[in-house]
Amino acid sequence: MNFAWLKQYMPRGLYQRAALILILPIVTLQLVVSIVFLQRHFEGVTTQMSQTVVVELGYIYDLIEAAPDAQSAQAEVSDFQAPLGIDITVPGQKIDGDSRVFYDLTGKTALEIFYDSLPNLQGVDLRSNDNFVHLSMGGRYGPVEVRFPRRRVTASNPHQLLVLTVATAVLMTIIAYLFLRNQLRPIKRLGDASAAFGRGQPVKYHPSGALEVRAAGQAFLDMRNRIERQIEQRTLLLSGVSHDLRTPLTRLKLGLSMMEPDDDVAALERDVRDMERLLDAFLSFARGQGAEESELTDPAGLVRRVIENAQRGGQDVEAGQIDGEGVLVLMRPVAIQRALENLVGNAVRYGARCVVGVTVSERAVVFSIEDDGPGIPESDRETALKPFARLDSARNQDRGSGVGLGLAIALDIARAHGGALRLGDSEALGGLKVDLVLAR
């Protein structure tokens, strides 16, 4: 059988699923106990006890019918009242019909036995006083009124077992929930530590809980330490490469500056500048976010600083929609500024105009950069995010070519903040729209 349709009704969270696993057996046990034990057992006991009372009442009824008059009938049955615990009045009050409360299940069984076995039964009252059974039978000298304790026909206080069962189930549920919460807490801490590390915010974490959870936590710590060592080694390696490469470039620049200016020297100087630009781009990509720590930053102020820097450089960059004034968000401002400057540089390199905006919500911060350039076809956008990818056919080469790392650097920084980089079409300018999304 296929039960896949049940998935849409199942809880999503671990706490909710664990609670369902815990509560469902207890509820099932309650139903089984209530239906099988309470109903069958107490109905069986009620049937046996009611039949015993019916035999006694039948014998008493026969004595009353055989008496010559009502006074003799009352005197005849008076000797049986005290030993049997039954009050009999001849003639007595007539009871029409039967009455009981709706939750009196054993009373229903007793009524069925009475109506099947007692002759001329007029009515049974189980509602007026739940400690007694009050009934009347049509007799030779008028209604025979009978009154006897309820415990003669049903087990006393059957609801006590149900109350005890429910109370025990509630107590065990609370104990199990407290135990389960302690078992799930280490899993939640591991999830929080993983999510924080994915956003570039390492937090202190110590494995705890069951053996399997401890093993998963230790594996996470080993993975985190390995990634941090790789980042540190990459940064140290590239710092050395930067020093080794910039030294000969500096000597080349110095030598060219001492030569007589001509076309060949100008060409060599352009080559040196291109090499420096390429080296800066490689190092910026490989350096990632470096050793910068996260801090509370105003996204709106960061956007305005990027726009001002671009405008001072003679670039046509203006502010778009800026929301979240004064809202502080935990991020690495230097890395985010580097990503925005790369995206703005791409926009003004391949277009003439650029608009930068930011939107702050409860769950994310979205920086938007739009330009009026040729854009990137939807089929090439995934490729454009890869390092060193250059879509020459889609971008304007008259503004100068890059090395294919601008989008890759921004994507790397976005992922380090638990976010993403989205490429789309600018409705306002008609070019490319890049959304730098950071998780909060």
Solvent accessible surface area in square Angstrom, and as a share of the most:
residue,aa,sasa,rsa
1,M,211,0.94
2,N,120,0.61
3,F,112,0.47
4,A,52,0.40
5,W,145,0.51
6,L,62,0.31
7,K,140,0.59
8,Q,120,0.53
9,Y,146,0.56
10,M,80,0.36
11,P,36,0.22
12,R,183,0.67
13,G,29,0.28
14,L,90,0.45
15,Y,73,0.28
16,Q,101,0.45
17,R,111,0.40
18,A,12,0.09
19,A,29,0.22
20,L,67,0.33
21,I,127,0.65
22,L,38,0.19
23,I,78,0.40
24,L,104,0.52
25,P,77,0.48
26,I,35,0.18
27,V,68,0.39
28,T,66,0.39
29,L,104,0.52
30,Q,30,0.13
31,L,103,0.51
32,V,76,0.44
33,V,38,0.22
34,S,33,0.21
35,I,103,0.52
36,V,74,0.42
37,F,88,0.37
38,L,25,0.12
39,Q,82,0.36
40,R,180,0.66
41,H,84,0.38
42,F,24,0.10
43,E,60,0.27
44,G,32,0.31
45,V,39,0.22
46,T,0,0.00
47,T,37,0.22
48,Q,129,0.57
49,M,57,0.26
50,S,0,0.00
51,Q,88,0.39
52,T,74,0.43
53,V,1,0.01
54,V,15,0.08
55,V,108,0.62
56,E,36,0.16
57,L,1,0.01
58,G,22,0.21
59,Y,120,0.46
60,I,4,0.02
61,Y,15,0.06
62,D,90,0.46
63,L,38,0.19
64,I,1,0.00
65,E,52,0.23
66,A,81,0.63
67,A,7,0.06
68,P,104,0.65
69,D,56,0.29
70,A,20,0.15
71,Q,138,0.61
72,S,38,0.25
73,A,0,0.00
74,Q,53,0.24
75,A,64,0.50
76,E,85,0.38
77,V,0,0.00
78,S,51,0.33
79,D,113,0.59
80,F,64,0.27
81,Q,37,0.17
82,A,93,0.72
83,P,108,0.68
84,L,47,0.23
85,G,37,0.35
86,I,0,0.00
87,D,83,0.43
88,I,5,0.03
89,T,61,0.36
90,V,11,0.06
91,P,74,0.46
92,G,21,0.20
93,Q,118,0.53
94,K,108,0.46
95,I,24,0.12
96,D,112,0.58
97,G,38,0.37
98,D,73,0.38
99,S,40,0.26
100,R,61,0.22
101,V,39,0.22
102,F,176,0.73
103,Y,150,0.57
104,D,17,0.09
105,L,115,0.57
106,T,14,0.08
107,G,0,0.00
108,K,105,0.44
109,T,17,0.10
110,A,1,0.00
111,L,13,0.06
112,E,91,0.41
113,I,26,0.13
114,F,0,0.00
115,Y,93,0.36
116,D,119,0.62
117,S,57,0.37
118,L,10,0.05
119,P,58,0.36
120,N,97,0.50
121,L,25,0.13
122,Q,50,0.22
123,G,0,0.00
124,V,0,0.00
125,D,23,0.12
126,L,4,0.02
127,R,137,0.50
128,S,96,0.62
129,N,58,0.30
130,D,97,0.51
131,N,97,0.50
132,F,66,0.27
133,V,0,0.00
134,H,33,0.15
135,L,0,0.00
136,S,0,0.00
137,M,2,0.01
138,G,17,0.16
139,G,24,0.23
140,R,144,0.52
141,Y,47,0.18
142,G,26,0.25
143,P,33,0.21
144,V,1,0.01
145,E,30,0.13
146,V,1,0.01
147,R,83,0.30
148,F,1,0.00
149,P,19,0.12
150,R,26,0.10
151,R,163,0.60
152,R,54,0.20
153,V,0,0.00
154,T,6,0.03
155,A,26,0.20
156,S,84,0.54
157,N,77,0.39
158,P,39,0.25
159,H,107,0.48
160,Q,104,0.46
161,L,63,0.31
162,L,65,0.32
163,V,92,0.53
164,L,115,0.57
165,T,29,0.17
166,V,68,0.39
167,A,56,0.44
168,T,66,0.39
169,A,16,0.13
170,V,79,0.45
171,L,102,0.51
172,M,100,0.44
173,T,32,0.19
174,I,92,0.46
175,I,90,0.46
176,A,30,0.23
177,Y,96,0.36
178,L,79,0.40
179,F,130,0.54
180,L,42,0.21
181,R,92,0.34
182,N,76,0.39
183,Q,64,0.28
184,L,13,0.07
185,R,111,0.40
186,P,10,0.06
187,I,67,0.34
188,K,113,0.48
189,R,88,0.32
190,L,29,0.14
191,G,39,0.38
192,D,76,0.39
193,A,2,0.02
194,S,46,0.30
195,A,49,0.38
196,A,7,0.05
197,F,40,0.17
198,G,37,0.36
199,R,65,0.24
200,G,11,0.10
201,Q,35,0.16
202,P,69,0.43
203,V,69,0.40
204,K,204,0.86
205,Y,20,0.08
206,H,132,0.59
207,P,13,0.08
208,S,32,0.20
209,G,31,0.30
210,A,42,0.32
211,L,145,0.72
212,E,132,0.59
213,V,20,0.12
214,R,110,0.40
215,A,64,0.50
216,A,48,0.37
217,G,0,0.00
218,Q,88,0.39
219,A,61,0.47
220,F,16,0.07
221,L,25,0.12
222,D,65,0.34
223,M,76,0.34
224,R,27,0.10
225,N,63,0.32
226,R,114,0.41
227,I,60,0.31
228,E,67,0.30
229,R,126,0.46
230,Q,104,0.46
231,I,73,0.37
232,E,104,0.47
233,Q,114,0.51
234,R,87,0.32
235,T,36,0.21
236,L,118,0.59
237,L,119,0.59
238,L,35,0.18
239,S,64,0.41
240,G,34,0.33
241,V,51,0.30
242,S,19,0.12
243,H,131,0.58
244,D,93,0.48
245,L,83,0.41
246,R,88,0.32
247,T,56,0.32
248,P,48,0.30
249,L,9,0.04
250,T,83,0.48
251,R,151,0.55
252,L,92,0.46
253,K,92,0.39
254,L,112,0.56
255,G,34,0.32
256,L,15,0.08
257,S,78,0.50
258,M,153,0.68
259,M,101,0.45
260,E,143,0.64
261,P,118,0.74
262,D,79,0.41
263,D,125,0.65
264,D,103,0.53
265,V,6,0.04
266,A,39,0.30
267,A,37,0.29
268,L,86,0.43
269,E,60,0.27
270,R,128,0.47
271,D,75,0.39
272,V,8,0.05
273,R,130,0.47
274,D,60,0.31
275,M,97,0.43
276,E,40,0.18
277,R,105,0.38
278,L,60,0.30
279,L,14,0.07
280,D,68,0.35
281,A,22,0.17
282,F,84,0.35
283,L,12,0.06
284,S,15,0.10
285,F,46,0.19
286,A,15,0.11
287,R,95,0.35
288,G,4,0.03
289,Q,20,0.09
290,G,24,0.23
291,A,100,0.78
292,E,37,0.17
293,E,131,0.59
294,S,30,0.20
295,E,93,0.42
296,L,113,0.56
297,T,15,0.09
298,D,40,0.21
299,P,0,0.00
300,A,0,0.00
301,G,25,0.24
302,L,1,0.00
303,V,0,0.00
304,R,101,0.37
305,R,104,0.38
306,V,2,0.01
307,I,10,0.05
308,E,93,0.42
309,N,47,0.24
310,A,10,0.08
311,Q,91,0.40
312,R,183,0.67
313,G,61,0.59
314,G,70,0.67
315,Q,68,0.30
316,D,79,0.41
317,V,3,0.02
318,E,63,0.28
319,A,54,0.42
320,G,32,0.31
321,Q,127,0.57
322,I,30,0.15
323,D,49,0.25
324,G,20,0.20
325,E,101,0.45
326,G,59,0.56
327,V,53,0.31
328,L,95,0.47
329,V,6,0.04
330,L,76,0.38
331,M,1,0.00
332,R,32,0.12
333,P,17,0.11
334,V,90,0.52
335,A,0,0.00
336,I,0,0.00
337,Q,39,0.17
338,R,43,0.16
339,A,0,0.00
340,L,0,0.00
341,E,74,0.33
342,N,38,0.20
343,L,4,0.02
344,V,3,0.02
345,G,17,0.16
346,N,25,0.13
347,A,3,0.02
348,V,23,0.13
349,R,71,0.26
350,Y,26,0.10
351,G,5,0.05
352,A,56,0.43
353,R,91,0.33
354,C,0,0.00
355,V,24,0.14
356,V,0,0.00
357,G,6,0.06
358,V,2,0.01
359,T,62,0.36
360,V,25,0.14
361,S,58,0.38
362,E,159,0.71
363,R,201,0.74
364,A,21,0.17
365,V,0,0.00
366,V,32,0.18
367,F,0,0.00
368,S,23,0.15
369,I,3,0.02
370,E,29,0.13
371,D,4,0.02
372,D,58,0.30
373,G,13,0.12
374,P,81,0.51
375,G,6,0.06
376,I,10,0.05
377,P,66,0.41
378,E,137,0.62
379,S,100,0.64
380,D,47,0.24
381,R,37,0.13
382,E,136,0.61
383,T,60,0.35
384,A,9,0.07
385,L,35,0.17
386,K,112,0.47
387,P,62,0.39
388,F,114,0.47
389,A,22,0.17
390,R,118,0.43
391,L,33,0.17
392,D,73,0.38
393,S,117,0.76
394,A,14,0.11
395,R,26,0.10
396,N,51,0.26
397,Q,72,0.32
398,D,133,0.69
399,R,119,0.43
400,G,34,0.33
401,S,45,0.29
402,G,15,0.14
403,V,27,0.16
404,G,19,0.19
405,L,3,0.01
406,G,17,0.17
407,L,18,0.09
408,A,4,0.03
409,I,8,0.04
410,A,0,0.00
411,L,17,0.09
412,D,52,0.27
413,I,0,0.00
414,A,0,0.00
415,R,158,0.58
416,A,29,0.23
417,H,7,0.03
418,G,37,0.36
419,G,19,0.18
420,A,45,0.35
421,L,10,0.05
422,R,127,0.46
423,L,25,0.12
424,G,19,0.19
425,D,98,0.51
426,S,4,0.03
427,E,176,0.79
428,A,87,0.67
429,L,32,0.16
430,G,61,0.59
431,G,2,0.02
432,L,6,0.03
433,K,61,0.26
434,V,6,0.04
435,D,19,0.10
436,L,0,0.00
437,V,18,0.10
438,L,3,0.01
439,A,35,0.27
440,R,110,0.40
